Amino acid sequence: MDLPRTIIEPFRIHAVEPIRITTREERAAALEAAGWNLFAIHAEDVLIDLLTDSGTGAMSRDQWAAVQHGDESYAGSPSWYAFLEAVQELFPFPHVIPTHQGRAAEKILFSVLGGPDKVIPNNTHFDTTRANVEFTGAEAVDLVIPEGGDPQAIHPFKGNMDVARLDSILEACGDRVPVVFVTVTNNSGGGQPVSLENLRQVRAVCDRHGVPLFLDACRFAENAWFIKTREPGQTERSVVDIVHDMAALADGMTMSAKKDGLANIGGWLAMRDSALAEQCRTMLILTEGFPTYGGLAGRDLEAIAQGLREVVDEDYLRYRIRSTAYLGEALDEAGVPVVKPYGGHAVYLDARALLPHVPPLAYPGQALAIALYLEGGIRGCEIGTVMFGRHPDGTETPAAMDLVRLAIPRRTYTQSHIDYVIEVVIAVAARAAELRGYRIADEPPALRHFTARFEPIS
Ligand SMILES: Cc1ncc(COP(=O)(O)O)c(C=O)c1O
């Protein structure tokens, strides 16, 4: 069939959820009560929630039906086997360890592999990954290619690892590197993909130094779609074949099923190495649960199994990537600085470029995210100096970029919702010069962006 000119949602809506329109005064009061931290705003006071694409998507009719098949047996539930089969159809690792979400997989793996003196390279660690590495005393090193740190640089695979830097780190301290990670897509770097060619080169470097390679595979299907549409020689291949190639290049993976598992909760850790799996399962039993359910109910395992079959549907992925680009293109045409090319799951506003009068240590990303909420009830997420600026020793430096991520929950908002978001962002950008920075009034020792309280700088 010829493709329609407009790439439409390959589904229709079967159940609806109301969203609540608030007044500007209500939103101002909500912000003040939340200490200007958008994580502390009640979700009912948010009109369009683009805080995260994690666990916020709509499940399909077939996933809800699968939930009814959930078998809650403690050990050896059929739901576990359905989950295992669906995971291994895409990622044929012999050991699959279910966890309640991605960071639990990270916690278990880094408890086993991390520790003081260890160094973990990644293209860019996500916040929970970095925190879990650093919590063990290990050092988290980001090695994305230079284009990945430049919001305006155009590169089809801006999430790629800088292979030469990886090689020199492994040369200098290979015995202190227990694992190399590649995050697909690179969330903290703008949702940018990693090419198969880059994964092959990373693999070759890891092989030379005898270090295993793991994927942080949260958005593996979106990454595979970018490979299919952007990498020479891949266009005619199926997404599933490309995912198999990605898996074959790795020794293991961590996964949050809240993203490309199309589920509201869940994750896993998978690997080839039996001895490592044994150690991880021991940690799993201590912290999550028995190895055939991990931190999940049988019904969650079923929802993920079905979600994994739906997420590699190419009509879904075409719509998903196109609808994200629709938001990015409209903002770019209106002159709003955005990270380009557009990411798979999110559009990232370049707050440092839009608010040059707000220094990074006065958190331009936070200022912009707050303004979007106040203006139109839109909740985005600062990805910048609030999230990454503070170091384990308590010192603070500007992050590489100050961005506001507008993450698009999967299969949840319509084009008119996105048109409304475009109007609000353009309205805020038009009076960007009036926005002021923030200071932190109170912060926890780690992952401060979740619970810190802010104060506007007058
Ligand atoms: C790249 C990446 N890794 C790891 C995680 C952690 O997953 P979870 O939120 O399920 O713990 C996330 C979540 O946003 C992510 O985007």
The ligand as a Gaussian input file, in Angstrom:
#p B3LYP/6-31G(d) Opt

LIG

0 1
 C       19.006000       5.786000      29.170000
 C       18.347000       5.390000      30.446000
 N       18.923000       4.477000      31.243000
 C       18.353000       4.074000      32.386000
 C       17.144000       4.581000      32.820000
 C       16.553000       4.087000      34.120000
 O       15.388000       3.365000      33.914000
 P       14.230000       3.362000      35.046000
 O       13.619000       4.726000      35.053000
 O       13.282000       2.292000      34.587000
 O       14.854000       3.027000      36.341000
 C       16.508000       5.540000      32.023000
 C       15.226000       6.125000      32.483000
 O       14.798000       7.181000      32.111000
 C       17.113000       5.952000      30.797000
 O       16.543000       6.837000      29.997000

